[in-house]
């Protein structure tokens, strides 16, 4: 255990609570919506605000890194200990679009505090979770009497995550020497719920493709030509029907090559979580679970690769009938990937599988979007255990483990830097990311502060 006194951290955090929340509210007032060009200036203003605030916090190095899109913020605070491990914190300062007419109770960019919660776009995703690191490092110094952190601390806060991080990989590669670290902390995630603090151990990757099939040069009469020429909509339907076998497994040859299987320990830890399937189904607005046979719902969502049809169309879609053979049909597919899968190999396997099923006389085009790699940190990794210890000290209870079914740019950092990725977040499902009335629970936000105050000492011990 690190030498940071728990009571001293808590006292310091409470003493600076009001100023911390005032500063966060000021940042939330900047509508840094990266997806809307009219807010380009606001995204830059957000980066400039954060850079200044990090300098005020004590970071001796704060820089704005330009990209072809929105700017990122980099900060660095070297430890006085030359042998201290290097830790990089990742987050983002851009936010989703928001407007009062979307269903917000108040102006989304005029944060308000009600019933122990701060409401405002970015309160949880991700400004609140980036900002708790500023008070956390100060509490760490105050409680230990140090003048520099116990680790060589770096921050990278990008400005395009809500737009798909189109320039993040290139930025990480270009600045790899400056970003080099022994561990990466991602604070753009959450916990199981308000009463169950958890640490996420990994995220799935993502490969997406669009398949277009073209038959006749135009829609043609199904009576005159039906049964005598290939129908691209029928060909597409057969293709989609062949995507899974009867056990719910993806039927693309080679799809499961290299997949990291769940250990019995991981399955037991997932089973400890207070999961209620009926509640989960209501959240999913669905009537029944489905998926790969032999796995629980959580295992399917967190630890198994998937293939999903995201959109499909072709031919006449209007009212009544129009008896034609359509000239074209299209399907959009996405593949969530797990540790051990290579997105490039998956793309090639999907292309080979699809092309083998396209009938003669049907032209095709298969287009893949840039892929995201999966990332997973083993349960016994010392850095992961350090995160769990730090969170346990802040919350005063046992910390459980989850994974994240979605995908994000964290895997790029793992891939480029060759460092383990750890997830530290305090957001909960009710925070309403991307929706109206996004909020953050203030008590949990301050637990995030306390966790980071303990974390740097814990990591300094664990990574030596």
C-alpha positions in Angstrom: 0.0 0.0 0.0 1.3 3.5 -0.8 2.1 5.9 2.0 -0.8 8.4 1.1 -2.9 8.7 4.3 -6.5 8.0 3.5 -7.9 10.5 6.0 -5.6 13.3 4.8 -6.7 12.8 1.2 -10.4 12.9 2.2 -9.9 16.0 4.2 -8.1 17.8 1.4 -10.7 16.8 -1.1 -13.6 18.1 1.0 -11.7 21.4 1.7 -11.3 22.1 -2.0 -14.7 20.7 -3.2 -16.4 24.0 -3.9 -13.6 25.5 -5.9 -13.2 22.2 -7.8 -16.9 22.1 -8.8 -16.9 25.8 -9.7 -13.9 25.2 -12.1 -15.6 22.2 -13.6 -18.8 24.2 -14.2 -16.8 26.9 -16.0 -15.3 24.3 -18.3 -18.7 22.7 -19.0 -20.0 26.1 -20.2 -17.7 25.8 -23.2 -19.8 23.9 -25.9 -16.8 21.9 -27.3 -18.9 19.9 -29.8 -16.4 18.4 -32.2 -19.0 17.0 -34.6 -20.4 20.5 -35.5 -18.1 22.8 -37.5 -19.7 25.9 -36.0 -18.2 24.9 -32.6 -14.6 24.5 -33.9 -13.7 27.7 -32.0 -15.3 26.4 -28.9 -13.3 23.1 -29.1 -10.1 25.2 -29.3 -11.3 27.4 -26.4 -11.8 24.2 -24.4 -8.3 23.0 -25.1 -6.9 26.4 -24.1 -8.9 26.5 -20.9 -7.7 23.0 -19.9 -4.1 23.8 -20.7 -4.2 26.9 -18.4 -5.9 25.0 -15.6 -3.4 22.2 -15.7 -0.6 24.8 -15.5 -2.4 26.3 -12.4 -2.6 22.8 -11.0 1.1 22.6 -11.0 2.0 20.8 -14.3 5.3 22.4 -15.4 4.6 21.3 -19.0 1.3 22.0 -20.7 1.0 22.0 -24.5 -1.7 22.2 -27.2 -1.0 19.6 -29.9 -2.5 20.4 -33.2 -4.0 17.8 -35.5 -5.7 18.1 -38.9 -8.9 18.4 -36.9 -9.4 19.5 -33.3 -6.5 20.2 -30.9 -5.4 17.9 -28.1 -3.9 18.9 -24.8 -0.7 17.3 -23.4 0.7 17.9 -19.9 3.6 16.4 -18.0 4.8 16.5 -14.4 8.1 14.7 -13.9 8.7 13.0 -10.6 11.7 13.9 -8.5 12.4 10.2 -8.3 14.5 9.4 -11.4 13.4 5.7 -11.2 9.7 6.5 -10.9 7.5 4.7 -13.5 5.8 6.7 -16.2 2.0 6.9 -16.3 -0.1 8.4 -19.1 -3.7 9.5 -18.4 -6.0 9.6 -21.4 -9.4 11.4 -21.7 -11.1 13.8 -24.1 -12.4 17.4 -23.9 -14.9 17.3 -26.7 -18.6 16.5 -26.1 -21.7 15.3 -27.9 -24.1 17.8 -29.5 -26.8 19.0 -27.1 -29.8 21.4 -27.3 -32.6 22.3 -24.9 -35.2 21.0 -27.4 -33.6 17.5 -27.2 -35.3 17.0 -23.9 -33.0 18.8 -21.5 -34.6 20.2 -18.3 -32.1 23.1 -18.4 -29.6 24.6 -20.8 -27.1 21.8 -21.5 -24.2 24.2 -21.4 -25.3 26.0 -18.3 -24.5 23.4 -15.6 -26.7 23.2 -12.5 -26.4 21.2 -9.3 -29.6 19.4 -8.1 -29.9 16.7 -5.5 -26.2 16.0 -5.3 -25.7 15.8 -9.0 -24.2 18.2 -11.6 -26.2 18.3 -14.8 -24.6 19.5 -18.1 -23.1 18.2 -21.3 -19.7 16.6 -20.5 -20.3 16.4 -16.8 -19.6 12.6 -17.0 -18.4 12.1 -20.6 -15.7 13.2 -20.3 -14.8 16.5 -18.7 -15.8 15.5 -15.2 -13.7 12.4 -15.3 -10.7 14.2 -16.8 -10.9 17.0 -14.3 -10.9 14.9 -11.2 -7.3 14.2 -11.9 -6.4 17.8 -11.2 -7.6 17.8 -7.6 -6.5 14.2 -7.2 -2.8 15.0 -7.9 -2.9 18.0 -5.6 -4.5 15.8 -2.8 -1.7 13.3 -3.4 1.0 15.9 -2.9 -0.7 17.5 0.1 -1.3 14.2 1.9 2.3 12.9 1.3 4.2 16.1 1.6 5.7 15.5 -1.8 6.6 18.3 -4.2 6.2 16.1 -7.3 4.0 13.0 -8.0 5.2 9.6 -7.0 5.1 8.7 -10.8 6.2 10.6 -13.8 2.7 11.8 -14.8 1.5 12.6 -18.3 -1.9 13.6 -19.6 -3.2 13.4 -23.1 -6.7 14.8 -23.6 -7.9 14.6 -27.2 -10.5 16.8 -28.9 -12.1 14.4 -31.4 -13.3 11.3 -29.5 -16.9 12.1 -30.0 -16.3 12.4 -33.7 -14.6 8.9 -33.9 -11.0 10.0 -33.1 -10.1 10.3 -36.8 -6.6 11.7 -36.2 -5.8 10.1 -32.9 -3.8 7.1 -34.1 -1.6 9.3 -36.3 -1.1 11.7 -33.3 -0.1 8.9 -31.0 2.4 7.5 -33.6 3.8 11.0 -34.3 4.2 11.8 -30.6 5.1 8.3 -29.4 8.4 9.3 -27.8 6.7 12.0 -25.8 3.8 9.7 -24.8 6.0 6.7 -23.8 4.7 5.2 -20.6 4.8 2.1 -18.4 1.0 2.2 -18.0 -1.9 4.1 -19.5 -4.9 5.1 -17.4 -8.1 5.7 -19.4 -10.7 7.9 -17.5 -13.5 7.7 -20.1 -15.5 4.8 -18.6 -17.6 3.9 -15.7 -18.7 1.6 -12.9 -21.4 -1.0 -12.6 -23.7 1.2 -10.6 -23.8 3.7 -7.7 -23.3 1.0 -5.1 -20.9 -1.3 -6.9 -17.5 0.2 -7.7 -15.8 -1.7 -10.4 -12.7 -1.6 -12.5 -12.9 -2.3 -16.3 -10.2 -4.7 -17.6 -10.7 -4.3 -21.4 -12.7 -3.0 -24.3 -13.7 -4.8 -27.5 -12.3 -3.7 -30.9 -14.4 -2.8 -33.9 -14.4 -3.5 -37.6 -17.2 -2.1 -39.9 -18.0 -2.7 -43.5 -20.6 -1.9 -46.1 -21.5 -4.4 -48.8 -23.2 -3.1 -52.0 -24.7 -5.5 -54.5 -25.7 -4.4 -58.0 -27.7 -6.6 -60.5 -29.8 -5.1 -63.3 -28.8 -1.6 -64.5 -32.2 -0.4 -63.3 -35.2 -1.8 -61.5 -37.0 -4.2 -63.8 -40.4 -5.9 -64.1 -40.5 -9.0 -61.9 -43.1 -10.7 -64.1 -41.1 -10.2 -67.3 -37.7 -11.0 -65.8 -38.2 -12.6 -62.4 -36.7 -16.1 -62.0 -34.4 -15.5 -65.0 -31.9 -12.9 -63.8 -30.1 -12.6 -60.4 -31.8 -10.5 -57.8 -29.3 -8.5 -55.7 -31.8 -8.2 -52.7 -32.2 -12.0 -52.6 -28.4 -12.5 -52.8 -28.0 -10.0 -50.0 -30.6 -11.8 -47.9 -28.9 -15.1 -48.3 -25.5 -13.5 -47.4 -26.9 -12.1 -44.2 -28.7 -15.3 -43.3 -25.4 -17.1 -43.6 -23.6 -14.8 -41.2 -24.4 -16.9 -38.1 -24.8 -20.7 -37.6 -27.6 -22.2 -35.6 -25.6 -21.8 -32.3 -25.3 -18.1 -32.8 -21.6 -18.3 -33.8 -20.2 -16.1 -36.5 -19.9 -18.4 -39.6 -17.0 -16.5 -41.2 -14.1 -19.0 -41.5 -11.2 -17.9 -39.3 -13.2 -15.4 -37.4 -12.4 -17.0 -34.0 -8.7 -17.6 -34.7 -6.7 -16.3 -31.8 -9.6 -15.4 -29.6 -8.6 -15.1 -25.9 -11.0 -17.4 -24.1 -12.5 -16.5 -20.7 -10.8 -18.1 -17.8 -12.8 -19.7 -15.0 -11.6 -16.9 -12.7 -13.0 -14.3 -15.0 -16.3 -16.1 -15.4 -16.6 -16.3 -11.6 -15.9 -12.6 -11.2 -18.5 -11.7 -13.8 -21.0 -13.9 -11.9 -20.3 -11.8 -8.7 -21.9 -8.7 -10.2 -25.5 -7.9 -9.2 -26.8 -8.6 -12.7 -30.6 -8.8 -13.2 -31.5 -10.0 -16.7 -35.1 -8.6 -16.6 -33.8 -5.2 -15.7 -31.1 -5.4 -18.4 -33.7 -6.3 -21.0 -35.8 -3.3 -20.1 -32.7 -1.1 -20.5 -32.2 -2.8 -23.9 -35.8 -2.3 -24.8 -35.9 -5.9 -25.8 -38.0 -9.0 -24.9 -35.5 -11.8 -24.8 -31.8 -12.4 -24.8 -30.0 -14.1 -27.8 -26.5 -14.8 -28.9 -23.7 -17.4 -28.9 -24.7 -20.6 -27.1 -22.8 -21.5 -24.0 -22.2 -18.0 -22.7 -24.0 -15.7 -20.3 -25.4 -12.3 -21.3 -22.5 -10.4 -19.8 -19.9 -12.8 -21.3 -21.5 -12.3 -24.7 -21.4 -8.5 -24.4 -18.0 -8.2 -22.8 -15.8 -11.1 -23.8 -17.1 -12.6 -27.1 -16.7 -11.3 -30.6 -19.9 -10.5 -32.5 -21.3 -9.7 -36.0 -24.3 -7.4 -36.3 -26.4 -6.1 -39.1 -26.6 -2.4 -38.6 -28.7 -1.5 -41.6 -30.1 -3.2 -44.7 -32.1 -2.1 -47.7 -32.8 -2.6 -51.3 -35.7 -2.2 -53.7 -39.1 -0.6 -53.2 -39.8 0.6 -49.7 -42.9 2.7 -50.2 -46.5 2.1 -49.5 -48.3 -0.7 -51.4 -46.6 -2.9 -53.9 -44.2 -2.4 -56.8 -43.3 -5.6 -58.4 -39.7 -5.1 -59.5 -36.4 -6.8 -59.3 -34.3 -4.1 -57.6 -31.1 -2.9 -59.3 -29.2 -2.8 -56.0 -29.1 -3.8 -52.3 -26.9 -2.8 -49.4 -26.1 -4.0 -45.9 -24.0 -2.4 -43.2 -22.2 -4.8 -40.8 -20.2 -4.3 -37.7 -17.9 -6.8 -35.9 -17.0 -6.4 -32.3 -13.6 -8.0 -31.6 -11.9 -9.3 -28.5 -8.3 -9.8 -27.4 -6.4 -12.0 -29.8 -8.2 -10.9 -32.9 -6.5 -8.8 -35.6 -8.9 -6.3 -37.3 -7.0 -6.6 -40.6 -7.3 -10.3 -40.6 -11.0 -10.1 -39.8 -11.5 -7.7 -42.6 -9.8 -10.0 -45.1 -11.8 -13.0 -43.7 -15.1 -11.2 -44.1 -14.2 -10.0 -47.6 -13.2 -13.6 -48.7 -16.4 -15.1 -47.1 -18.7 -12.5 -48.7 -17.2 -12.7 -52.2 -17.5 -16.4 -52.3 -21.3 -16.1 -51.8 -22.1 -13.5 -54.4 -23.7 -15.1 -57.4 -22.6 -14.6 -61.0 -24.1 -11.5 -62.7 -24.1 -9.5 -59.4 -21.4 -6.8 -59.1 -20.3 -5.9 -55.6 -18.4 -3.4 -53.6 -17.1 -4.0 -50.0 -15.9 -1.0 -48.1 -14.3 -1.1 -44.7 -14.0 1.8 -42.2 -10.9 2.3 -40.1 -10.8 -0.4 -37.5 -10.3 -0.2 -33.7 -8.2 -2.8 -31.9 -9.4 -4.6 -28.8 -7.5 -4.2 -25.5 -7.4 -6.4 -22.4 -5.3 -6.2 -19.3 -4.8 -9.6 -17.4 -6.4 -9.7 -14.0 -3.1 -10.4 -12.3 -1.2 -7.5 -13.9 0.4 -5.4 -11.0 -0.8 -2.1 -12.5 -4.5 -3.4 -12.6 -4.2 -4.5 -9.0 -2.8 -1.1 -8.1 -5.9 0.6 -9.6 -8.2 -1.8 -7.7 -6.4 -1.1 -4.4 -6.6 2.7 -4.9 -10.3 2.5 -5.7 -10.9 0.2 -2.7 -9.2 2.7 -0.4 -11.4 5.5 -1.7 -14.7 3.6 -1.7 -14.0 1.5 1.4 -15.3 -1.7 -0.1 -14.4 -4.6 -2.3 -13.8 -3.7 -6.0 -15.2 -6.0 -8.6 -14.2 -6.3 -12.3 -16.0 -5.7 -15.6 -15.2 -5.3 -19.2 -16.6 -2.9 -21.7 -18.6 -4.1 -24.7 -18.0 -1.0 -26.7 -14.8 0.3 -28.4 -12.6 3.3 -28.2 -9.2 4.8 -29.0 -7.6 3.3 -25.8 -6.4 0.3 -27.9 -4.4 2.6 -30.1 -2.4 3.7 -27.1 -1.8 0.1 -26.1 -0.8 -0.8 -29.6 1.5 2.2 -30.3 3.1 2.5 -26.8 3.2 -1.2 -25.9 1.9 -0.4 -22.4 -1.0 -1.9 -20.5 -4.2 0.0 -20.5 -6.1 0.4 -17.2 -9.6 1.9 -16.9 -10.5 4.3 -14.1 -13.9 5.8 -14.2 -16.6 6.7 -11.7 -19.6 7.3 -14.1 -22.7 5.1 -13.7 -25.3 4.0 -16.2 -27.8 6.6 -15.0 -25.5 9.5 -16.0 -27.1 9.5 -19.4 -24.1 9.8 -21.7 -25.0 11.3 -25.1 -28.6 11.9 -24.0 -30.6 14.7 -22.4 -29.9 15.7 -18.8 -26.4 14.1 -18.7 -25.1 14.3 -15.1 -22.5 13.2 -12.7 -23.0 12.1 -9.1 -20.9 14.5 -7.1 -20.1 12.0 -4.3 -18.7 9.6 -6.9 -16.8 12.3 -8.7 -15.0 13.1 -5.4 -14.4 9.4 -4.9 -12.6 9.6 -8.3 -10.5 12.4 -6.9 -9.6 10.2 -3.9 -8.8 7.2 -6.0 -6.3 9.2 -8.1 -4.7 10.6 -5.0 -4.0 7.1 -3.8 -3.2 5.7 -7.3 0.1 7.4 -8.0 1.7 5.9 -4.9 0.2 2.5 -5.6 1.4 2.5 -9.1 4.9 3.7 -8.1 5.1 0.6 -5.8 3.6 -1.8 -8.3 5.6 -0.9 -11.4 9.1 -0.8 -9.9 
